[in-house]
């Protein structure tokens, strides 16, 4: 009897010890478990993706001391920031960037190789979202002859809808049509963009036959006229903008009818479309996005919904004035306030912890060449159209053949293959001659036939980015790489598009459902955003995905 009692005590002690060990031992990271602040469904009620057009990574910190508590500072304090997020393809251009963020793919696969590209078959430039089979809904202009059909792969929004038999609602909103259409995807419930010619928000027959009543009511409010009725003045005293260059600079662009480039900017005489080139375009976009949320009850159902917002005004202001301007500083200070207001709205409508938010950019931007010269920094300008005309003249003089180059887009030249062959000319010799002539320019760091990409000696990063940007059916024949600090542009303003960090280093901050505060300095690709979303939502990644899951954000 004592033996049985003794054995029973040993058994109970063993069970008790095992239970205690199980209770106190740390659990291994489980990629499939619901985050701590998950809803009952184990998924967020709403995902909000925000692309700030032309936002350099350093804007998160450059103006940080001037930001309020509820905007960018809240993002950095409550969210997880991926500090070294880089675009992993070229060209670093708007349409490519928006597509890559939401597909996890690259131009080589998804086919959006630029805002525009030359089509040898059509003999003309093709716009990324053009669709002549559709018509405008919301105005009588051609602004709505658009669709996502030129994009060859699915988006995260498409996969979200596929995952539950299209119960999730997906909507895209942006001033730029491409900023709304491409992120929203093929199966989106709607995409809306701004028609500057009429001052109305519009869509396409691809999505619907009639503009919803709520959107019509928004248009009746005439927000563009309200915002443009008074001058754009600095948010704070002008003397406090010490992080920017002097306000009046000859290398900055002017508004229509303006005699200078400095504050205050009179806006009452500019067209409705020009609201895009002021910070108030971002404010208007977020107000429209709120109306879209309410009208479609986003985040109020049993399934996860998705709202893709692109803020376009930062790009327009940045192109016109440059990243060291007072205008850009003021634009981001105002955007900070807009974000704080928007986060409060999401907290109230969806519930803090019930929505997953991320913010990123489609590309960065180079400094204005005039600013670089003024400060003894390397840089300058190059004009692709002028270069094409000059090269055609030089080819004619050398080979007796006119029109060897048909088009130039996205730092690439398209050759006239059929005409060169019909004339019995040596295309390889012509191509080699063009590259040699290009290399004589101080603006050109490299030029080579695209078919020789793997044979040309290039840094690994540059080669990979060029490879990811080359689409076999849509890309050109000769690749041009501008020297650091050089842009394809004129004497005023600036642009982007190259592989250098000022164009390719972008912000990426996550906040909300399932996200723990923190940061990583690990190099992350723009294409890693979508597979991370797919992992968090427990759905299939898009059809062209090449990215990897950012595991740090949920640890």
DADA-V243847 format. One record per helix or strand of 3 or more residues. SS is the DSSP state (2 for helix, 1 for strand). FROM is the first residue (numbers start at 1). TO is the last residue. If there is no record, write none. Layout:
ss->SS from->FROM to->TO
ss->SS from->FROM to->TO
This chain:
ss->2 from->2 to->24
ss->1 from->46 to->52
ss->2 from->59 to->62
ss->2 from->64 to->66
ss->2 from->72 to->78
ss->1 from->80 to->86
ss->2 from->94 to->103
ss->2 from->107 to->110
ss->1 from->116 to->119
ss->1 from->124 to->127
ss->2 from->156 to->163
ss->1 from->170 to->174
ss->2 from->177 to->184
ss->1 from->190 to->195
ss->1 from->200 to->204
ss->2 from->213 to->220
ss->2 from->223 to->228
ss->2 from->238 to->240
ss->2 from->272 to->277
ss->2 from->280 to->295
ss->1 from->305 to->311
ss->2 from->313 to->321
ss->2 from->326 to->351
ss->1 from->355 to->360
ss->2 from->369 to->374
ss->1 from->380 to->382
ss->2 from->384 to->399
ss->1 from->405 to->409
ss->1 from->412 to->415
ss->2 from->417 to->422
ss->2 from->427 to->438
ss->1 from->444 to->449
ss->2 from->450 to->452
ss->2 from->460 to->469
ss->1 from->478 to->482
ss->1 from->486 to->488
ss->2 from->501 to->504
ss->1 from->508 to->512
ss->1 from->518 to->525
ss->2 from->528 to->537
ss->2 from->551 to->554
